């Protein structure tokens, strides 16, 4: 999934690089293509984030929630984690 994300991101960059001096018609087509690619990129980012959070145990998530709620009171050593 990360590879697909990088491919989409690279394609967006290529399109943007090629737009210098483009006419309005080409800009319109490129804009539509970039919007579609960006939507796909956003979807991939969400899927990657969901995968990362789904691999965390409920105990770890609960523990981290406690730290985040009381971040100002957590010691430096506890902030560094295990």
Biopython code that builds the backbone (N, CA, C, O; Angstrom):
import numpy as np
from Bio.PDB.StructureBuilder import StructureBuilder

atoms = [
    (1, "UNK", "N", (0.823, -1.186, 0.000)),
    (1, "UNK", "CA", (0.000, 0.000, 0.000)),
    (1, "UNK", "C", (0.874, 1.259, 0.000)),
    (1, "UNK", "O", (0.534, 2.252, -0.644)),
    (2, "UNK", "N", (1.998, 1.217, 0.722)),
    (2, "UNK", "CA", (2.907, 2.363, 0.721)),
    (2, "UNK", "C", (3.483, 2.611, -0.659)),
    (2, "UNK", "O", (3.694, 3.760, -1.047)),
    (3, "UNK", "N", (3.741, 1.538, -1.408)),
    (3, "UNK", "CA", (4.279, 1.670, -2.762)),
    (3, "UNK", "C", (3.265, 2.372, -3.656)),
    (3, "UNK", "O", (3.623, 3.252, -4.439)),
    (4, "UNK", "N", (2.015, 1.985, -3.537)),
    (4, "UNK", "CA", (0.966, 2.622, -4.336)),
    (4, "UNK", "C", (0.838, 4.098, -3.977)),
    (4, "UNK", "O", (0.642, 4.938, -4.855)),
    (5, "UNK", "N", (0.947, 4.415, -2.686)),
    (5, "UNK", "CA", (0.888, 5.805, -2.243)),
    (5, "UNK", "C", (2.016, 6.616, -2.887)),
    (5, "UNK", "O", (1.790, 7.723, -3.375)),
    (6, "UNK", "N", (3.219, 6.063, -2.886)),
    (6, "UNK", "CA", (4.374, 6.761, -3.471)),
    (6, "UNK", "C", (4.173, 6.948, -4.975)),
    (6, "UNK", "O", (4.513, 8.000, -5.516)),
    (7, "UNK", "N", (3.626, 5.938, -5.652)),
    (7, "UNK", "CA", (3.375, 6.050, -7.085)),
    (7, "UNK", "C", (2.377, 7.167, -7.380)),
    (7, "UNK", "O", (2.588, 7.957, -8.301)),
    (8, "UNK", "N", (1.310, 7.239, -6.618)),
    (8, "UNK", "CA", (0.296, 8.284, -6.817)),
    (8, "UNK", "C", (0.913, 9.653, -6.547)),
    (8, "UNK", "O", (0.707, 10.592, -7.315)),
    (9, "UNK", "N", (1.662, 9.764, -5.469)),
    (9, "UNK", "CA", (2.295, 11.030, -5.118)),
    (9, "UNK", "C", (3.273, 11.467, -6.208)),
    (9, "UNK", "O", (3.331, 12.648, -6.549)),
    (10, "UNK", "N", (4.034, 10.535, -6.751)),
    (10, "UNK", "CA", (4.986, 10.828, -7.825)),
    (10, "UNK", "C", (4.262, 11.279, -9.083)),
    (10, "UNK", "O", (4.715, 12.197, -9.767)),
    (11, "UNK", "N", (3.142, 10.641, -9.391)),
    (11, "UNK", "CA", (2.368, 11.028, -10.568)),
    (11, "UNK", "C", (1.827, 12.452, -10.428)),
    (11, "UNK", "O", (1.816, 13.212, -11.396)),
    (12, "UNK", "N", (1.381, 12.808, -9.228)),
    (12, "UNK", "CA", (0.907, 14.176, -8.985)),
    (12, "UNK", "C", (2.054, 15.156, -9.200)),
    (12, "UNK", "O", (1.876, 16.187, -9.848)),
    (13, "UNK", "N", (3.224, 14.840, -8.663)),
    (13, "UNK", "CA", (4.387, 15.726, -8.819)),
    (13, "UNK", "C", (4.761, 15.892, -10.286)),
    (13, "UNK", "O", (5.085, 17.000, -10.715)),
    (14, "UNK", "N", (4.723, 14.819, -11.057)),
    (14, "UNK", "CA", (5.044, 14.894, -12.484)),
    (14, "UNK", "C", (4.072, 15.809, -13.212)),
    (14, "UNK", "O", (4.470, 16.635, -14.034)),
    (15, "UNK", "N", (2.786, 15.650, -12.896)),
    (15, "UNK", "CA", (1.778, 16.511, -13.521)),
    (15, "UNK", "C", (2.033, 17.977, -13.185)),
    (15, "UNK", "O", (1.963, 18.842, -14.058)),
    (16, "UNK", "N", (2.322, 18.245, -11.938)),
    (16, "UNK", "CA", (2.572, 19.622, -11.535)),
    (16, "UNK", "C", (3.807, 20.188, -12.212)),
    (16, "UNK", "O", (3.817, 21.351, -12.613)),
    (17, "UNK", "N", (4.844, 19.380, -12.342)),
    (17, "UNK", "CA", (6.075, 19.826, -12.993)),
    (17, "UNK", "C", (5.860, 20.163, -14.466)),
    (17, "UNK", "O", (6.528, 21.045, -15.006)),
    (18, "UNK", "N", (4.945, 19.475, -15.106)),
    (18, "UNK", "CA", (4.702, 19.675, -16.536)),
    (18, "UNK", "C", (3.725, 20.804, -16.840)),
    (18, "UNK", "O", (3.458, 21.080, -18.010)),
    (19, "UNK", "N", (3.193, 21.453, -15.834)),
    (19, "UNK", "CA", (2.167, 22.470, -16.070)),
    (19, "UNK", "C", (2.729, 23.863, -16.374)),
    (19, "UNK", "O", (1.970, 24.770, -16.716)),
    (20, "UNK", "N", (4.010, 24.037, -16.256)),
    (20, "UNK", "CA", (4.599, 25.344, -16.534)),
    (20, "UNK", "C", (4.312, 25.727, -17.983)),
    (20, "UNK", "O", (4.686, 25.009, -18.910)),
    (21, "UNK", "N", (3.656, 26.849, -18.166)),
    (21, "UNK", "CA", (3.356, 27.350, -19.506)),
    (21, "UNK", "C", (2.220, 26.624, -20.205)),
    (21, "UNK", "O", (2.038, 26.789, -21.411)),
    (22, "UNK", "N", (1.462, 25.837, -19.486)),
    (22, "UNK", "CA", (0.361, 25.090, -20.106)),
    (22, "UNK", "C", (-0.801, 26.020, -20.442)),
    (22, "UNK", "O", (-1.017, 27.035, -19.780)),
    (23, "UNK", "N", (-1.539, 25.652, -21.480)),
    (23, "UNK", "CA", (-2.705, 26.451, -21.870)),
    (23, "UNK", "C", (-3.890, 26.100, -20.968)),
    (23, "UNK", "O", (-3.853, 25.094, -20.260)),
    (24, "UNK", "N", (-4.935, 26.920, -20.991)),
    (24, "UNK", "CA", (-6.087, 26.705, -20.095)),
    (24, "UNK", "C", (-6.742, 25.325, -20.242)),
    (24, "UNK", "O", (-7.176, 24.738, -19.251)),
    (25, "UNK", "N", (-6.812, 24.810, -21.464)),
    (25, "UNK", "CA", (-7.434, 23.499, -21.673)),
    (25, "UNK", "C", (-6.615, 22.416, -20.987)),
    (25, "UNK", "O", (-7.165, 21.557, -20.298)),
    (26, "UNK", "N", (-5.317, 22.457, -21.172)),
    (26, "UNK", "CA", (-4.442, 21.477, -20.540)),
    (26, "UNK", "C", (-4.497, 21.612, -19.024)),
    (26, "UNK", "O", (-4.488, 20.608, -18.311)),
    (27, "UNK", "N", (-4.552, 22.838, -18.530)),
    (27, "UNK", "CA", (-4.657, 23.061, -17.084)),
    (27, "UNK", "C", (-5.937, 22.451, -16.520)),
    (27, "UNK", "O", (-5.936, 21.896, -15.421)),
    (28, "UNK", "N", (-7.023, 22.556, -17.275)),
    (28, "UNK", "CA", (-8.297, 21.995, -16.836)),
    (28, "UNK", "C", (-8.214, 20.469, -16.742)),
    (28, "UNK", "O", (-8.647, 19.881, -15.751)),
    (29, "UNK", "N", (-7.657, 19.831, -17.776)),
    (29, "UNK", "CA", (-7.502, 18.373, -17.748)),
    (29, "UNK", "C", (-6.582, 17.935, -16.610)),
    (29, "UNK", "O", (-6.868, 16.973, -15.898)),
    (30, "UNK", "N", (-5.476, 18.656, -16.453)),
    (30, "UNK", "CA", (-4.522, 18.309, -15.398)),
    (30, "UNK", "C", (-5.156, 18.486, -14.024)),
    (30, "UNK", "O", (-4.934, 17.671, -13.129)),
    (31, "UNK", "N", (-5.936, 19.532, -13.855)),
    (31, "UNK", "CA", (-6.592, 19.783, -12.579)),
    (31, "UNK", "C", (-7.543, 18.639, -12.230)),
    (31, "UNK", "O", (-7.574, 18.178, -11.089)),
    (32, "UNK", "N", (-8.313, 18.184, -13.212)),
    (32, "UNK", "CA", (-9.223, 17.056, -12.980)),
    (32, "UNK", "C", (-8.455, 15.802, -12.597)),
    (32, "UNK", "O", (-8.842, 15.083, -11.675)),
    (33, "UNK", "N", (-7.367, 15.543, -13.308)),
    (33, "UNK", "CA", (-6.554, 14.359, -13.026)),
    (33, "UNK", "C", (-5.938, 14.446, -11.635)),
    (33, "UNK", "O", (-5.920, 13.460, -10.898)),
    (34, "UNK", "N", (-5.436, 15.619, -11.278)),
    (34, "UNK", "CA", (-4.825, 15.809, -9.966)),
    (34, "UNK", "C", (-5.865, 15.637, -8.862)),
    (34, "UNK", "O", (-5.559, 15.056, -7.821)),
    (35, "UNK", "N", (-7.073, 16.125, -9.065)),
    (35, "UNK", "CA", (-8.135, 15.952, -8.070)),
    (35, "UNK", "C", (-8.425, 14.469, -7.839)),
    (35, "UNK", "O", (-8.586, 14.035, -6.698)),
    (36, "UNK", "N", (-8.491, 13.698, -8.917)),
    (36, "UNK", "CA", (-8.738, 12.258, -8.790)),
    (36, "UNK", "C", (-7.571, 11.571, -8.070)),
    (36, "UNK", "O", (-7.780, 10.739, -7.187)),
    (37, "UNK", "N", (-6.351, 11.928, -8.457)),
    (37, "UNK", "CA", (-5.181, 11.334, -7.818)),
    (37, "UNK", "C", (-5.101, 11.718, -6.346)),
    (37, "UNK", "O", (-4.734, 10.900, -5.502)),
    (38, "UNK", "N", (-5.448, 12.969, -6.042)),
    (38, "UNK", "CA", (-5.405, 13.411, -4.654)),
    (38, "UNK", "C", (-6.442, 12.673, -3.808)),
    (38, "UNK", "O", (-6.178, 12.326, -2.657)),
    (39, "UNK", "N", (-7.607, 12.437, -4.375)),
    (39, "UNK", "CA", (-8.634, 11.676, -3.657)),
    (39, "UNK", "C", (-8.136, 10.258, -3.382)),
    (39, "UNK", "O", (-8.352, 9.715, -2.298)),
    (40, "UNK", "N", (-7.470, 9.668, -4.366)),
    (40, "UNK", "CA", (-6.923, 8.329, -4.180)),
    (40, "UNK", "C", (-5.816, 8.359, -3.122)),
    (40, "UNK", "O", (-5.721, 7.458, -2.289)),
    (41, "UNK", "N", (-4.985, 9.399, -3.162)),
    (41, "UNK", "CA", (-3.903, 9.534, -2.183)),
    (41, "UNK", "C", (-4.479, 9.671, -0.777)),
    (41, "UNK", "O", (-3.979, 9.047, 0.159)),
    (42, "UNK", "N", (-5.517, 10.475, -0.621)),
    (42, "UNK", "CA", (-6.161, 10.648, 0.687)),
    (42, "UNK", "C", (-6.735, 9.321, 1.184)),
    (42, "UNK", "O", (-6.629, 8.992, 2.365)),
    (43, "UNK", "N", (-7.338, 8.570, 0.276)),
    (43, "UNK", "CA", (-7.891, 7.268, 0.632)),
    (43, "UNK", "C", (-6.784, 6.318, 1.084)),
    (43, "UNK", "O", (-6.948, 5.590, 2.063)),
    (44, "UNK", "N", (-5.667, 6.326, 0.375)),
    (44, "UNK", "CA", (-4.532, 5.476, 0.753)),
    (44, "UNK", "C", (-3.959, 5.889, 2.099)),
    (44, "UNK", "O", (-3.611, 5.037, 2.917)),
    (45, "UNK", "N", (-3.861, 7.191, 2.333)),
    (45, "UNK", "CA", (-3.351, 7.675, 3.619)),
    (45, "UNK", "C", (-4.239, 7.196, 4.763)),
    (45, "UNK", "O", (-3.747, 6.783, 5.813)),
    (46, "UNK", "N", (-5.553, 7.256, 4.549)),
    (46, "UNK", "CA", (-6.484, 6.801, 5.583)),
    (46, "UNK", "C", (-6.343, 5.300, 5.815)),
    (46, "UNK", "O", (-6.350, 4.838, 6.956)),
    (47, "UNK", "N", (-6.215, 4.541, 4.725)),
    (47, "UNK", "CA", (-6.065, 3.093, 4.850)),
    (47, "UNK", "C", (-4.775, 2.738, 5.584)),
    (47, "UNK", "O", (-4.759, 1.824, 6.409)),
    (48, "UNK", "N", (-3.696, 3.455, 5.287)),
    (48, "UNK", "CA", (-2.425, 3.211, 5.968)),
    (48, "UNK", "C", (-2.551, 3.540, 7.450)),
    (48, "UNK", "O", (-2.093, 2.780, 8.303)),
    (49, "UNK", "N", (-3.171, 4.669, 7.749)),
    (49, "UNK", "CA", (-3.366, 5.054, 9.156)),
    (49, "UNK", "C", (-4.238, 4.035, 9.877)),
    (49, "UNK", "O", (-3.958, 3.686, 11.024)),
    (50, "UNK", "N", (-5.289, 3.555, 9.221)),
    (50, "UNK", "CA", (-6.169, 2.552, 9.825)),
    (50, "UNK", "C", (-5.414, 1.255, 10.098)),
    (50, "UNK", "O", (-5.611, 0.620, 11.135)),
    (51, "UNK", "N", (-4.549, 0.866, 9.161)),
    (51, "UNK", "CA", (-3.762, -0.349, 9.355)),
    (51, "UNK", "C", (-2.821, -0.197, 10.540)),
    (51, "UNK", "O", (-2.650, -1.128, 11.328)),
    (52, "UNK", "N", (-2.218, 0.961, 10.663)),
    (52, "UNK", "CA", (-1.284, 1.184, 11.765)),
    (52, "UNK", "C", (-1.998, 1.142, 13.108)),
    (52, "UNK", "O", (-1.480, 0.566, 14.065)),
    (53, "UNK", "N", (-3.166, 1.740, 13.190)),
    (53, "UNK", "CA", (-3.876, 1.758, 14.463)),
    (53, "UNK", "C", (-4.499, 0.405, 14.783)),
    (53, "UNK", "O", (-4.668, 0.058, 15.952)),
    (54, "UNK", "N", (-4.844, -0.364, 13.745)),
    (54, "UNK", "CA", (-5.454, -1.666, 14.005)),
    (54, "UNK", "C", (-4.442, -2.664, 14.542)),
    (54, "UNK", "O", (-4.831, -3.677, 15.123)),
    (55, "UNK", "N", (-3.158, -2.404, 14.362)),
    (55, "UNK", "CA", (-2.135, -3.323, 14.857)),
    (55, "UNK", "C", (-1.782, -3.055, 16.314)),
    (55, "UNK", "O", (-1.059, -3.836, 16.933)),
    (56, "UNK", "N", (-2.286, -1.961, 16.862)),
    (56, "UNK", "CA", (-2.028, -1.648, 18.265)),
    (56, "UNK", "C", (-3.019, -2.395, 19.145)),
    (56, "UNK", "O", (-4.208, -2.472, 18.834)),
    (57, "UNK", "N", (-2.525, -2.936, 20.228)),
    (57, "UNK", "CA", (-3.418, -3.645, 21.140)),
    (57, "UNK", "C", (-4.306, -2.643, 21.869)),
    (57, "UNK", "O", (-3.917, -1.491, 22.063)),
    (58, "UNK", "N", (-5.485, -3.076, 22.268)),
    (58, "UNK", "CA", (-6.374, -2.177, 23.014)),
    (58, "UNK", "C", (-5.722, -1.683, 24.307)),
    (58, "UNK", "O", (-5.946, -0.546, 24.722)),
    (59, "UNK", "N", (-4.915, -2.537, 24.942)),
    (59, "UNK", "CA", (-4.241, -2.135, 26.178)),
    (59, "UNK", "C", (-3.245, -1.005, 25.903)),
    (59, "UNK", "O", (-3.160, -0.045, 26.669)),
    (60, "UNK", "N", (-2.498, -1.126, 24.813)),
    (60, "UNK", "CA", (-1.519, -0.101, 24.465)),
    (60, "UNK", "C", (-2.221, 1.211, 24.130)),
    (60, "UNK", "O", (-1.796, 2.283, 24.561)),
    (61, "UNK", "N", (-3.299, 1.113, 23.358)),
    (61, "UNK", "CA", (-4.061, 2.306, 23.001)),
    (61, "UNK", "C", (-4.609, 2.988, 24.245)),
    (61, "UNK", "O", (-4.547, 4.212, 24.361)),
    (62, "UNK", "N", (-5.146, 2.202, 25.180)),
    (62, "UNK", "CA", (-5.682, 2.764, 26.421)),
    (62, "UNK", "C", (-4.567, 3.419, 27.233)),
    (62, "UNK", "O", (-4.745, 4.506, 27.782)),
    (63, "UNK", "N", (-3.424, 2.752, 27.305)),
    (63, "UNK", "CA", (-2.276, 3.293, 28.030)),
    (63, "UNK", "C", (-1.831, 4.623, 27.427)),
    (63, "UNK", "O", (-1.587, 5.589, 28.149)),
    (64, "UNK", "N", (-1.727, 4.663, 26.102)),
    (64, "UNK", "CA", (-1.292, 5.891, 25.425)),
    (64, "UNK", "C", (-2.321, 6.996, 25.598)),
    (64, "UNK", "O", (-1.955, 8.165, 25.721)),
    (65, "UNK", "N", (-3.596, 6.647, 25.609)),
    (65, "UNK", "CA", (-4.643, 7.657, 25.813)),
    (65, "UNK", "C", (-4.471, 8.324, 27.164)),
    (65, "UNK", "O", (-4.622, 9.539, 27.293)),
    (66, "UNK", "N", (-4.154, 7.522, 28.167)),
    (66, "UNK", "CA", (-3.924, 8.076, 29.500)),
    (66, "UNK", "C", (-2.760, 9.041, 29.514)),
    (66, "UNK", "O", (-2.832, 10.103, 30.133)),
    (67, "UNK", "N", (-1.677, 8.673, 28.826)),
    (67, "UNK", "CA", (-0.521, 9.565, 28.744)),
    (67, "UNK", "C", (-0.870, 10.861, 28.031)),
    (67, "UNK", "O", (-0.480, 11.943, 28.470)),
    (68, "UNK", "N", (-1.601, 10.752, 26.937)),
    (68, "UNK", "CA", (-1.934, 11.950, 26.172)),
    (68, "UNK", "C", (-2.872, 12.875, 26.934)),
    (68, "UNK", "O", (-2.753, 14.097, 26.843)),
    (69, "UNK", "N", (-3.806, 12.294, 27.686)),
    (69, "UNK", "CA", (-4.722, 13.121, 28.463)),
    (69, "UNK", "C", (-3.985, 13.878, 29.564)),
    (69, "UNK", "O", (-4.374, 14.988, 29.929)),
    (70, "UNK", "N", (-2.924, 13.276, 30.088)),
    (70, "UNK", "CA", (-2.169, 13.883, 31.190)),
    (70, "UNK", "C", (-0.738, 14.229, 30.764)),
    (70, "UNK", "O", (0.183, 14.148, 31.577)),
    (71, "UNK", "N", (-0.548, 14.606, 29.520)),
    (71, "UNK", "CA", (0.792, 14.805, 28.951)),
    (71, "UNK", "C", (1.645, 15.765, 29.774)),
    (71, "UNK", "O", (2.837, 15.521, 29.961)),
    (72, "UNK", "N", (1.066, 16.827, 30.258)),
    (72, "UNK", "CA", (1.839, 17.815, 31.019)),
    (72, "UNK", "C", (2.358, 17.249, 32.328)),
    (72, "UNK", "O", (3.345, 17.750, 32.866)),
    (73, "UNK", "N", (1.715, 16.220, 32.848)),
    (73, "UNK", "CA", (2.124, 15.630, 34.123)),
    (73, "UNK", "C", (2.982, 14.371, 33.961)),
    (73, "UNK", "O", (3.466, 13.823, 34.951)),
    (74, "UNK", "N", (3.172, 13.912, 32.718)),
    (74, "UNK", "CA", (3.929, 12.683, 32.469)),
    (74, "UNK", "C", (5.417, 12.994, 32.533)),
    (74, "UNK", "O", (5.862, 14.023, 32.025)),
    (75, "UNK", "N", (6.186, 12.107, 33.158)),
    (75, "UNK", "CA", (7.625, 12.313, 33.272)),
    (75, "UNK", "C", (8.298, 12.137, 31.927)),
    (75, "UNK", "O", (7.742, 11.534, 31.010)),
    (76, "UNK", "N", (9.497, 12.669, 31.823)),
    (76, "UNK", "CA", (10.261, 12.554, 30.577)),
    (76, "UNK", "C", (10.497, 11.084, 30.216)),
    (76, "UNK", "O", (10.360, 10.697, 29.056)),
    (77, "UNK", "N", (10.849, 10.278, 31.205)),
    (77, "UNK", "CA", (11.098, 8.853, 30.955)),
    (77, "UNK", "C", (9.852, 8.162, 30.413)),
    (77, "UNK", "O", (9.940, 7.341, 29.500)),
    (78, "UNK", "N", (8.686, 8.496, 30.978)),
    (78, "UNK", "CA", (7.450, 7.895, 30.484)),
    (78, "UNK", "C", (7.119, 8.378, 29.076)),
    (78, "UNK", "O", (6.548, 7.628, 28.285)),
    (79, "UNK", "N", (7.471, 9.623, 28.754)),
    (79, "UNK", "CA", (7.232, 10.146, 27.415)),
    (79, "UNK", "C", (8.060, 9.403, 26.385)),
    (79, "UNK", "O", (7.632, 9.242, 25.242)),
    (80, "UNK", "N", (9.230, 8.953, 26.774)),
    (80, "UNK", "CA", (10.114, 8.235, 25.838)),
    (80, "UNK", "C", (9.563, 6.873, 25.500)),
    (80, "UNK", "O", (9.902, 6.323, 24.452)),
    (81, "UNK", "N", (8.734, 6.314, 26.337)),
    (81, "UNK", "CA", (8.104, 5.033, 26.068)),
    (81, "UNK", "C", (9.006, 3.861, 26.368)),
    (81, "UNK", "O", (10.090, 4.013, 26.931)),
    (82, "UNK", "N", (8.537, 2.679, 25.980)),
    (82, "UNK", "CA", (9.296, 1.450, 26.303)),
    (82, "UNK", "C", (10.560, 1.323, 25.475)),
    (82, "UNK", "O", (11.302, 0.352, 25.626)),
]
sb = StructureBuilder()
sb.init_structure("model")
sb.init_model(0)
sb.init_chain("A")
sb.init_seg("    ")
for serial, (resi, resn, name, xyz) in enumerate(atoms, 1):
    if name == "N":
        sb.init_residue(resn, " ", resi, " ")
    sb.init_atom(name, np.array(xyz, "f"), 0.0, 1.0, " ", f" {name:<3s}", serial, name[0])
structure = sb.get_structure()
